[in-house]
Structures are given as C-alpha cells and as structure tokens.
C-alpha cells in the first residue's frame, strides 16, 4: 500500500472530527510485524480495506481457530462444514452468541483469503449462519442484470390507456415518468438512498463533468460520483425540459431537483409510487433499500472495502462491512435458510 486512502467528508464539523482514520504505509507495516504469525492473511485484509481494529479481531479469531485445528489434528485445507460447527458449538459455552457470529465471519474471511491464493476452491464456512443474533435487514439481492433491466425497460405512460382523463393528465404522467427514470438511474448507478435523492438540487448535477455531487448529512459522508453514459440523455431531458414543465404545472418554486406534481412535497410519497410501479415490472423489487443494498453488494465484488465505503457514503467502514453478509451468504438463494443453532 502507498500513501493514504482518505474518505470523503461532509461539511458537518462532527463528521470531519469523526472521519475514519486512513491506514498509511507505516501503520500497515507495523500491523504486519505485530501479526506476523498471520502475515499473508493480514496483507489480504489490508488490501480489502478493513480497519486496523477489524484486522486485529479477524487475526485473533483465526489464530485461535487454527490452534484448535492443530490440537484436533485437522489440516486447514481439510476443514469441513461440520468441523466448523463443532468448533463454534464449543465456543457457545464460553462466549455470547454475537461473539460466535463474529468468529464465524472471521473464519469466512480467512478461507476467502485461501481461495484468493489458490490454496482452496471452496469456503467451508460460507453457509454457516448463527440463529438468534440481531442482524441487518437482509434483502433478496437483485443481480446487476436485473437492476439494469429495471432502468432500460422503464416504461413511459401509454396514451391509448383510458386511465388518463385528458391530454393534460397524460402530459403530467409522462413528465413524472421521465423524472422517475432519472431517480431510478441514480438509485441503480450511484446507489443513492431516499433522503439523498430528496435533498438533491440542480447545482449538484455536473453535466459537463459527467458527475453528481451527493451532499453529506449527520449520518453520511459527501461524495462525488461519475454518471454513467446511459444516464446522461435522460438527465439532460429532465433537467432542460421536463423539470421546467413540472414546475409550471405544479406552480412551485423550489431548488429541489425532483419536483412533484401534486400539492404535497413529501418525497416519500413519490418514492412509494415508484417502487409500486417497479414491483409491477419485476415482482422481486420490494423497497428502495433493497435496491441500494443490491448496488452496494455488487460494488463490494468490484472494489475494495474503502472504495465501496466512499461510494456508499458510509461514515464508518464497519457499516460497509455489514453488507458483506449479502455477498458471502448468497442471499439470492439462501435468504430464508438459517442454521438451526439456538
């Protein structure tokens, strides 16, 4: 590693003070000397962008696990799903259930490391789950192809349908659909959440640079992300034409980027209608959070942890780490299956 990998900060003073400290070269080298018994594993975790605290915890758990394997005369490469269950069953008698869950997570990372250096092909801990631990809400993960299909197949209203009372009603529906497609694009390509979308302003869209600025908040860091080529034309059409017409129709004067047609300014109502329409298009779609979770999960497959943290706007790397469960546990197939350990 070279230099420091810094995270985006918000303009909020508390965020600046509490911004996650970057791991620099000297800290990394010091950590590898400290954890020299698991130097390669430590190196792997550093390249993934984990914090020093997390790395120490993972190495401690794995060192304890490998010591137990040696005592039981089981080779690391020969460990089975049942061996891991046997190990954590013993741990359950001495530590809390949440700690057991953390140990399992450490072992998963260790075997992912062994897979990355071609020492193994499968992760024996992959499908081990601990019942009784409060978890982040788990969602059925939409594939990258499904997400992009939602955007490209997003339909504008059909003038032939009788649901539209008159031409003005139809026009308003078309404008709202153009607005909603831009919203959907920001959700799918920039992973924006509902509150970030509602706070977006016209000046945050940097069309000439092909970027969007996402303001920070008390709970998130600011960041600037690249716009995808497929979004540009839809954004331009909305910004230069549809938004202005929506302002005229609604009689509103606002800097808010996304304009609603009715008298209500509640962005949550707009999002609820959008999600309902997306659910009709694809039954697997349930919430805006599900889409954001899917996007962040895919980012974690493409980028290291710190990069994904910046793109997601998370203030703490531990928040981003929480999304790894969606990747490691293959929730698209296993979402309702938990190991029956009480």
N, C-alpha and C positions, 0 to 999 in steps of 0.2 A: 504494500500500500504506500502511496506517496501523498504528501500534503494532508490537508484536512477536508473531510467531506461534510460541508455545512448544510444545515436545513433552512428552509425558508422561515422567516419570522413575520409576525403581524406587527402592526403599528402599535398594538396594545403593549404598555410597559410591562405588565405582568408576564406576557408571553415572551418578551425579549429577555427578561430576567430568568425565566424558567426554561428557555430553549435548551433542547438536548445537546449536551456537550459532544462534540465530534471526537472520534478516535483518531489520533495522529500517529505518525510512524513510531515515535518514541514510546508512546503508550502501547502500541501493538507489539513492539519488540520486547518491552518489559513484561507484557502479559504472557507472551510465548515462553519466556525464560521461567516465569512463575509456574506455568502449567506445562513444563517440558515433558512430563510423563504422557501428555496427550497433545504433543506439538502439532501434528498434522490435523487433528480434529479442531484444535484451536485456530489454526490457519484457515480451515474451511469455514468456521463460524465467522471469522473476521471478514472474509471475502463476501459473506452473505449479509454483512452489515449489522450483525447483532451487537448490542451494547456490551460493555465490559462486565456489567453485573450479570447479564443473561449468560454470557460465555462461561463465567466462573461457575454459575449454577449448573449449566449443562455438563461441564467437565467434571465437576464434583459428583454428579449423579452417575455419569458414565464410569468414572473411576471405581465407584462403589459397586456398580453392576458388573464390571469386568473382574473385579476381585472375587465376587460371588461365583462367577462362571469358573474361575480358576479353582476355587475351592470345590466346586461341584464337578470339576474335570470335564467341562463342556467348552469346546472351541468356539470362538466368536463367530466363525463362519458357519458353524453347525447349529446355531441357536434357532429354535423353532418358536412358533406362536405359543405353544404350551409351556415352553421353558420360561418365557416372559411372564405368562400368567402365574406360574409357580413362584417366580421372584417377587412379583408385586403382591401376591397373596401373603407372603411372609412380611412384606413391608406394611401391609394394612394393620398388622397387630401393634405397630410401634409409631406410626405417623398418621396424620389426618388424611381423609380421602382426597382433599385438594392437593396435598403434597404428593400422593400417589399419582395423581393425574399429571403433575409436573414432571415426575420421574419418567413416566411413560413418554411424555413429549421429548425429554432429553434423549431417551433411547432411540426414538424415531429419527431425530436429527443425526445421531451417531451412525445409524445404518444408512441414512441418506448419504452421509459422507463416504461410507464404504462403497456404496453404489457409484458415487461420482468418480472414484479412483479405480473402478472396475474390479474391486475385490469381491463384490457380490452382485447378484442380479435382482434380488427381491428384498424387501424390507419386512422382516418377521413381526415388527411391531405396528405395521401400518393400520391394521384393523382392530387393534386393542383399544377399547374405549371403557372409561370408568363411569359407572352409573352413580348418580347421587351427587354429582358436582354441578353447581350452577354454572352454566355456560353462556357464552354469547349466543344470541338468537341465530340459529342455523337455517340457512335457506337452500332451496334446491337451486344449484348453480346453473345458470344459463351458459351454454357454450358460446365461444366467440362468434361462431357462425350464426347461432340463434340471435345473438344481440345485433349483429349487423343486418340480419334479415328483418328484424323489427324496424330498423331505420329505413332500409331500402324499400320495404313493402308497405310503409306507412301511407295510407290512402287518404286522398282529399275527398270531400263530400261529392256525391253524385246528384246532379241537378234533376235526374229523372225520378228520384225518390220523392214520394208525396209528403215525407216528414217535414220538408221545408215549406213554410207557409207562403212565402213570396220571394221575389228576387232579392230584396234586401236581406232577408233572413238567410238565404243561400250564400250571399256575398259575405255576411258576417261569419258564417260557418267555415267558408273557405279560408278567410283570413285567420281565424282561430286555429285551423288545422295547420296552416303554414307556420304559425307561432309554435304550435305544439311539436312540430317536427324538429324545429331548432332546439327546443327544450330537450327532446329525446336525444338529439345528437350530442348535446353537452353531457347528458347522463351517460351515454354509451362510450363516447370517445375521451371525455375528460373526467369521468367518474364523479360529476358534481351531485351534491345532495340537495334536498328540497330547500333548505334555508339558504344555501349558496345561490341557487337559481333565483330565489325570490329577492335576493339583495343585489343581483347583477344590474349594472347600469350601462348606458350606451357607451360611455367613455372606457369601460372595461374591455370592450371588443376592439382589438388591434388588427383591423382587417389588412392594412398594408404590411404588417409584420407577420400576419398569419398566426396570431396568438390571442389568448384570452387571459385576462388578469382576474384571479379569484381572491377576493378580499378575505383577510383573516377575521377571526372572531375570538371570543373568550375561550372557545373550545377547539379552535383550529388555526393552523398557520396559513398565511397568504402564500400564493404561488402563481407562477405564470406558465401556462401550458400551451403547447402547439395545437393549432387547429388542423384537422385532417382535411385533405383536399376535397373529399366527398361532401364536407360540410359547407365549404365556402360559398357556393352558389345559393344554397338555401338561406344562409345567414345574410348574405347581401340582399336577397329579395325581400326578406323580412325587414331588415334594417332600413332599406331605402324606400320601400313601398308599403308593405303590409302593416308595419308598426304605425306609420303615419296615418293610415286609413283607420286603424283600430282606435287611435287617439281621437280622430274626428267622430267616429261612430259613438264612442263612449262619452265624449265631451270631457275627457280627463286631461289634466296637465301634470305629468309626472316624469321623473328621471329614471324610474324603474324600467328596466329593459323589456320585460314581458308585461304586456297590457291586457287586462281582462275586458270583456265587452260589457258585462253587467255592472250594476251599481256597487257590488261587493269588490273589495280589494284583497280579499283573502286568497292568497296563493295556494293554500291547501285545497280549496275547492277546485281550482284549476287542475291541480295535480291528481286529485281523486278522479276527475272525469277522464284525464289522460290515461291513467292506469286501467280504468274500466274498459276503455277502448282497446288498449294493448292486450288486455286479457281476452277480449273477443277475437283478436287477431292471433294470439298464441296463448292457449289455456295455462301454460306453465308460469306465465307472468302473474305475480301476486301483489308486489309492492315496489315502491321506488327504492327502498332499502335493499331489496333483493337484487335489483339491477346494479346498484352501487357495489354491493358485496361481490357480485359476479365479476365486475370490472376489476376490482382490487385483487381478487383471487387470480385472475389472468395476468395482471401486472406482476404478481409475485413469481410467476413462472418465467417471465421475460426479463425482469430486472432484479437487482439485489434489494435487500430489505430497506436500505436507506433511500434508494431511488423511489421505491414504491411508497415509502413514508412521505417523501416530499410531494409526489404526485397526488396522493390521497389527502394531503393537508393535515395529517395527524401530528399533534404536538409531541406525542411520545411514541418512541419506537415500539413500546410494548403493545400499543393499540394496533399497530400494523401486524405484529407477531400474532395477535389474536385471529387474524384472517387466515393464517397458515392452516388452521384446522380444516377449512373448506377444501384446501388442496390436498393435504395429507390423508384425509379420511374419505376422499372421493364421494362427497355428499350427493352428487347427482344420482348415485345408485344406493348409497348406504344411509341416507338421511334418517330413516326411521329405525335403524338397527343399532342397538347398544348392547355391549356385552353384559350379561345378567349378573354382574357383581354388585352386591348390596353393601 
